Amino acid sequence: MNTTEKIPVVSREVLIPFIIITSLFSLWGFANDITNPMVAAFGTVMEISTAKAALVQLAFYGGYATMAIPAALFVRKYSYKSGIILGLTLYAIGALLFYPAAENEVFGFFLGSLYILTFGLAFLETTANPFILSMGDERTATQRLNLAQAFNPIGSLFGMFVASKFILVALDSDKRNEAGELIFTTLGEAQKAIIRTHDLAIIRDPYVILGFVVIAMLVLISITKMPDTKKNKKYSSAKSSFQRLFKNGKYREGVFAQLFYVAAQIMCWTFIIQYAGNLGIPKAEAQNYNIIAMTIFLLSRFISTFLMKYVNAKKLLMIFALCAMVTISGVILIEGILGLYLLVATSAFMSLMFPTIYGIALDGLPEDDTALGAAGLVMAIVGGALMPILQGTLIDMEKIGPFTGVNFSFILPFICFCFIAFYGYRTLKIYK
């Protein structure tokens, strides 16, 4: 009998704080997945290339890389609760800045707003993940984090739903004629300007509403008593923590595995719309495939959390990565609707990767190093900033040998899953 079955994943003493902090996972999931479709939306309405539109992801995930270590240092000095409050404040400011961005109709202003918004998300992820790990026995820490992370896709699904039903479907710039051609590209500059103002307001409104929701959450957490799992703890210097982390092979490779995972996730979800568009499917309808992918992801995360009671998490990580390599191979090699189905199915195998890599990489670290270790894993989210631009460049090429640019571009997620499978194997056989 596995001993973790006898240990509660979440004890009654911390149940309310656990529920409140877990709700934050949905909150940043919403931001992630309402933003992914904006690459395609900005590409059309601002009349820019796919590669340039992918700067949305550079701004969004670049904020994580910029702020993760400052967030960790802040949490080491103060508390998890203080880090969460500051994170929510930055999140709200970034979301509300969408209003002046839309008024000025400058793409760079939107990028700046997203950059500030993700300063807040960096604080939240750097703080909430180790906070959840600390809320109970170390032996159930990875399972507890997988449980909390299971609620992240709920927010993601809602973000996708809002993007599909209230943004993409309402964009006048995406209307097509009977031949399936964009009407927007045939209009004069005066007509385009009217449509651009309308569409940017459509993109703006959900972010502004989100800003007020985040403020409400900030007030709730401010008045709620949280467990102080860091009380009276003395930490060694940040420099010595960095030195220990750098020498730790399992952690060091875990950071790279996380970087490649986030890159693969963002590429698969961002460019579902382009893959479907290559089959003649409009953006709003294509976003429905994203919603299906996220639903599969959500269900699979609950299933994989249950499986961890009986199967080693490291082994599951390796198996799921190998399965993702198989489905992505089909995405590259098979043109048509079957390739799209396989792209959607890949989400089932991505489901456990982020929290499992996170938990494995931090497992066994001295408590002094946990906050900065978490920061390194959050900084790895920068993979979602860099790789989509490269994939967008491949998509813009349209034809690469016998493959379409869209199909061939998924060689990048395939490479990412190869590394994750390798990391799963090494943690299973070498870093026991």
C-alpha positions in Angstrom: 0.0 0.0 0.0 1.4 3.4 -0.9 1.9 5.4 2.2 0.7 8.6 0.6 -2.8 7.1 0.6 -2.9 7.4 4.4 -1.8 11.0 4.5 -4.4 13.7 3.7 -3.5 15.7 0.6 -5.1 18.8 2.3 -5.8 18.9 6.0 -8.9 20.5 7.5 -6.8 23.2 9.2 -5.7 24.7 5.9 -8.7 23.8 3.7 -10.1 27.4 3.4 -6.8 29.0 2.6 -6.1 26.1 0.2 -9.4 26.8 -1.6 -8.7 30.6 -1.8 -5.1 30.2 -3.1 -6.2 27.4 -5.5 -8.8 29.9 -7.0 -5.8 32.0 -8.1 -4.7 29.2 -10.4 -8.0 29.7 -12.3 -7.4 33.4 -12.3 -4.1 33.3 -14.2 -5.4 30.4 -16.3 -8.0 32.8 -17.6 -5.4 35.5 -18.5 -3.2 32.9 -20.3 -6.0 31.6 -22.5 -7.9 34.7 -23.3 -4.5 36.0 -24.5 -3.5 33.1 -26.8 -6.1 33.8 -29.5 -5.1 37.5 -29.4 -2.1 36.6 -31.6 -4.5 35.8 -34.5 -6.8 38.7 -33.6 -4.1 41.4 -33.5 -2.5 39.9 -36.7 -5.7 40.7 -38.6 -6.9 44.0 -37.1 -3.4 45.6 -36.9 -2.4 44.1 -40.3 0.9 42.6 -39.1 2.7 39.3 -39.8 2.2 36.2 -37.7 5.7 36.6 -36.3 5.1 40.2 -35.2 1.7 39.3 -33.7 3.4 36.6 -31.7 5.1 39.5 -29.8 2.0 39.2 -27.7 3.5 36.0 -26.3 6.9 37.6 -25.9 5.4 40.5 -23.8 3.1 38.1 -21.9 5.7 35.5 -21.0 8.6 37.9 -20.9 7.0 39.4 -17.8 7.5 36.1 -16.0 11.2 36.1 -16.8 11.6 39.7 -15.7 9.8 39.5 -12.4 10.2 35.9 -11.1 13.5 36.4 -9.1 12.4 39.8 -7.7 9.2 38.1 -6.6 11.1 35.3 -4.9 13.4 37.7 -3.1 10.3 39.7 -1.9 8.6 36.5 -0.6 11.8 35.4 1.2 11.9 38.8 3.0 8.2 39.1 3.7 5.5 36.4 3.4 3.5 34.4 0.9 0.4 36.5 1.5 2.3 39.8 0.9 3.6 38.4 -2.4 0.1 37.4 -3.5 -1.3 40.8 -2.6 1.4 42.6 -4.6 0.9 40.2 -7.5 -2.8 40.9 -7.7 -2.1 44.6 -7.6 0.2 44.4 -10.6 -2.2 42.1 -12.4 -5.1 44.6 -12.0 -3.0 47.5 -13.2 -1.9 45.7 -16.3 -5.5 44.6 -17.1 -6.9 48.1 -16.6 -4.2 49.6 -18.9 -6.0 48.0 -21.8 -8.4 50.9 -21.7 -5.9 53.6 -22.7 -4.2 51.1 -25.0 -7.4 50.7 -27.0 -8.0 54.5 -27.0 -4.5 55.1 -28.5 -4.8 52.1 -30.9 -1.1 51.4 -30.6 0.1 47.8 -30.7 3.1 48.5 -28.5 0.8 49.9 -25.8 -1.1 46.6 -25.6 2.2 44.8 -25.4 3.2 47.0 -22.5 -0.1 46.4 -20.7 0.4 42.6 -21.0 4.0 42.9 -19.8 2.9 44.7 -16.6 0.0 42.3 -16.2 2.4 39.3 -16.2 4.6 41.0 -13.6 1.6 40.2 -11.3 1.3 36.7 -12.7 5.0 36.1 -12.0 4.4 37.1 -8.3 1.3 34.9 -8.1 3.0 31.8 -9.6 6.3 32.2 -7.7 4.3 32.5 -4.5 1.2 30.3 -4.9 3.0 27.2 -6.1 5.4 26.8 -3.2 2.7 28.0 -0.8 0.5 25.1 -1.9 3.5 22.7 -1.5 4.0 23.9 2.0 0.4 23.3 3.1 0.8 19.8 4.3 3.1 16.7 4.4 6.0 16.7 2.0 5.1 13.2 0.8 1.9 14.5 -0.7 3.3 17.8 -2.0 3.4 16.9 -5.7 -0.1 15.4 -5.5 -1.4 18.5 -3.7 0.1 20.8 -6.3 -1.4 18.7 -9.1 -4.8 19.0 -7.4 -4.4 22.8 -7.2 -3.1 23.0 -10.7 -6.2 21.0 -11.9 -8.2 24.2 -11.4 -6.0 26.2 -13.7 -7.7 24.8 -16.8 -11.1 25.8 -15.4 -10.0 29.4 -15.7 -8.3 28.7 -19.0 -11.6 27.2 -20.4 -13.5 30.3 -19.3 -10.9 32.5 -21.0 -11.2 30.5 -24.2 -15.0 30.7 -24.0 -14.9 34.5 -23.6 -12.4 34.8 -26.5 -14.5 32.6 -28.7 -18.0 33.8 -27.9 -17.4 37.5 -27.1 -14.2 38.5 -28.9 -13.3 36.6 -32.0 -16.9 36.2 -33.2 -17.5 40.0 -32.8 -14.5 41.1 -34.7 -15.5 42.9 -37.9 -12.0 42.5 -39.3 -12.5 38.7 -39.5 -15.7 38.8 -41.6 -15.4 36.9 -44.9 -17.1 37.0 -48.2 -18.8 34.0 -49.9 -15.4 33.0 -51.4 -13.9 32.8 -47.9 -11.7 35.8 -48.3 -11.3 38.5 -45.6 -13.4 41.6 -46.5 -11.2 43.8 -44.3 -8.2 43.5 -46.6 -10.2 44.9 -49.5 -11.4 48.1 -47.8 -10.1 51.6 -47.9 -8.1 53.2 -45.0 -11.1 55.2 -43.7 -13.3 52.1 -43.4 -10.4 50.1 -41.9 -9.9 52.8 -39.3 -13.6 52.5 -38.2 -13.4 48.7 -37.9 -10.0 48.9 -36.1 -11.5 51.2 -33.4 -14.5 48.9 -33.0 -12.4 45.7 -32.8 -9.8 47.0 -30.4 -12.7 48.0 -28.1 -14.0 44.4 -28.3 -10.5 43.1 -27.3 -10.2 45.7 -24.5 -13.4 45.2 -22.6 -12.8 41.6 -21.1 -9.4 42.7 -19.8 -10.9 45.8 -18.1 -13.6 43.7 -16.5 -10.9 41.2 -15.4 -9.1 44.0 -13.7 -12.0 44.7 -11.4 -12.4 41.0 -10.7 -8.8 40.9 -9.6 -9.3 43.9 -7.3 -12.2 42.0 -5.6 -9.9 39.0 -5.2 -7.2 41.2 -3.7 -9.7 42.5 -1.1 -10.8 39.0 -0.2 -7.2 37.7 0.4 -6.3 40.9 2.3 -9.0 40.2 4.9 -8.4 36.4 5.1 -6.0 34.9 7.6 -3.5 32.7 5.9 -1.2 30.1 7.5 2.3 31.5 8.0 4.4 28.5 7.0 7.5 30.8 6.9 7.1 32.1 10.5 10.4 32.7 12.3 12.5 31.1 9.6 16.0 32.3 8.9 17.3 32.0 5.4 20.8 31.8 4.1 22.0 34.4 1.6 20.4 34.4 -1.9 23.9 33.9 -3.4 24.5 30.6 -1.6 21.0 29.5 -2.6 21.8 30.2 -6.2 25.0 28.3 -6.0 23.3 25.2 -4.5 20.6 25.3 -7.1 23.0 25.6 -10.0 24.9 22.5 -8.7 21.7 20.4 -8.3 21.4 18.4 -11.6 17.8 17.4 -11.1 16.7 20.9 -10.4 18.8 22.5 -13.2 17.5 20.0 -15.8 14.0 20.6 -14.4 14.2 24.3 -15.2 15.0 23.4 -18.9 12.2 20.8 -18.9 9.8 23.4 -17.7 11.0 25.9 -20.3 10.4 23.4 -23.1 7.0 22.3 -21.6 5.7 25.8 -21.5 7.0 26.5 -25.0 5.2 23.4 -26.3 2.0 24.2 -24.5 1.8 27.8 -25.8 2.7 26.8 -29.3 0.1 24.0 -29.4 -2.7 26.2 -28.1 -1.8 29.5 -29.8 -1.5 28.0 -33.2 -4.5 25.7 -33.2 -6.3 28.7 -34.8 -3.7 29.0 -37.6 -3.7 25.2 -38.1 -7.5 25.2 -38.4 -7.4 28.4 -40.5 -5.2 26.5 -43.0 -8.1 24.2 -43.4 -10.4 27.1 -44.1 -12.0 27.2 -40.6 -12.8 30.8 -39.4 -11.1 32.0 -36.2 -14.2 31.9 -34.0 -15.0 28.3 -35.0 -11.3 27.4 -34.7 -11.3 28.6 -31.1 -13.9 25.9 -30.4 -11.1 23.3 -31.0 -9.0 25.2 -28.4 -11.9 24.8 -25.9 -12.2 21.1 -26.6 -8.4 20.8 -26.1 -8.6 22.5 -22.8 -11.5 20.4 -21.7 -9.5 17.3 -22.5 -6.5 18.9 -20.6 -8.7 19.5 -17.6 -10.1 16.0 -17.4 -6.7 14.4 -18.0 -5.2 16.5 -15.1 -7.7 15.1 -12.6 -7.1 11.6 -14.0 -3.4 11.9 -13.8 -3.6 13.3 -10.2 -5.6 10.1 -9.3 -3.0 7.9 -11.1 -0.2 9.3 -9.0 -1.6 7.5 -6.0 -0.5 4.2 -7.7 2.1 5.2 -10.4 5.4 7.0 -9.9 5.0 10.6 -11.0 8.4 10.5 -12.8 7.3 7.4 -14.8 4.0 9.1 -15.7 5.8 12.2 -16.9 8.0 10.1 -19.2 5.0 8.1 -20.6 2.9 11.2 -21.2 5.8 12.9 -23.0 6.3 9.9 -25.3 2.6 9.9 -26.1 2.7 13.6 -26.9 5.6 12.9 -29.3 3.4 10.4 -31.1 0.4 12.8 -31.5 2.6 15.7 -32.6 4.2 13.5 -35.2 0.8 13.0 -36.7 0.2 16.8 -36.6 3.3 17.3 -38.7 2.8 14.5 -41.2 -0.9 14.4 -41.7 -2.6 17.3 -43.5 -6.3 17.8 -43.0 -8.8 17.4 -40.2 -7.1 14.3 -38.7 -4.0 16.4 -38.0 -6.2 18.9 -36.2 -7.7 16.2 -34.1 -4.3 14.9 -33.1 -3.2 18.5 -32.2 -6.3 18.7 -29.9 -5.5 15.2 -28.4 -2.0 16.3 -27.5 -3.5 18.3 -24.6 -4.4 15.1 -22.8 -0.7 14.3 -22.5 0.4 17.8 -21.6 -1.9 17.9 -18.6 0.4 16.7 -15.8 3.6 18.1 -17.1 3.9 21.6 -15.5 3.0 20.7 -11.8 4.9 17.4 -12.1 8.1 18.9 -13.4 7.7 21.6 -10.8 7.2 19.2 -7.9 10.1 16.8 -9.0 12.5 19.7 -9.5 11.8 21.2 -6.0 11.6 17.8 -4.2 14.4 17.4 -1.7 15.7 21.0 -1.9 16.6 22.7 1.4 13.9 25.0 2.6 16.3 27.9 2.2 16.3 27.3 -1.6 12.6 26.7 -2.2 11.5 30.3 -3.0 14.4 30.9 -5.4 14.0 27.5 -6.8 10.4 28.2 -7.6 11.5 31.5 -9.2 13.7 29.6 -11.6 10.9 27.3 -12.6 8.6 30.3 -13.1 11.3 32.1 -15.1 11.3 29.0 -17.4 7.9 30.2 -18.5 9.9 32.5 -20.8 9.9 29.5 -23.2 6.4 30.6 -24.0 7.7 34.0 -25.1 10.5 32.9 -27.4 9.4 29.8 -29.2 6.0 31.0 -30.6 7.9 33.8 -32.5 10.1 31.2 -34.1 7.0 29.0 -34.9 5.2 32.1 -36.3 8.2 32.6 -38.6 7.9 29.1 -39.9 4.2 29.5 -40.5 4.8 32.7 -42.4 7.0 30.7 -44.8 3.9 28.9 -46.0 5.8 26.0 -47.7 8.8 24.1 -46.3 9.8 21.2 -48.6 6.8 18.8 -48.9 5.1 20.3 -45.8 3.0 23.4 -45.3 4.6 26.0 -43.0 1.8 25.4 -40.4 2.3 21.6 -40.3 6.1 21.7 -40.3 6.1 24.4 -37.5 5.0 21.8 -35.0 8.5 20.2 -35.2 9.3 22.7 -32.4 6.8 21.2 -29.9 8.0 17.7 -30.9 11.6 18.7 -29.9 10.2 20.1 -26.6 8.4 16.8 -25.8 11.6 14.8 -26.6 13.5 16.7 -23.9 10.7 16.3 -21.3 10.6 12.5 -21.9 14.4 12.5 -21.5 14.0 14.4 -18.2 11.4 12.0 -17.0 13.7 9.1 -17.7 16.7 10.7 -16.0 14.7 11.5 -12.8 13.4 7.9 -12.8 16.7 6.2 -13.4 19.5 8.6 -12.3 18.1 11.2 -9.9 16.3 8.6 -7.6 
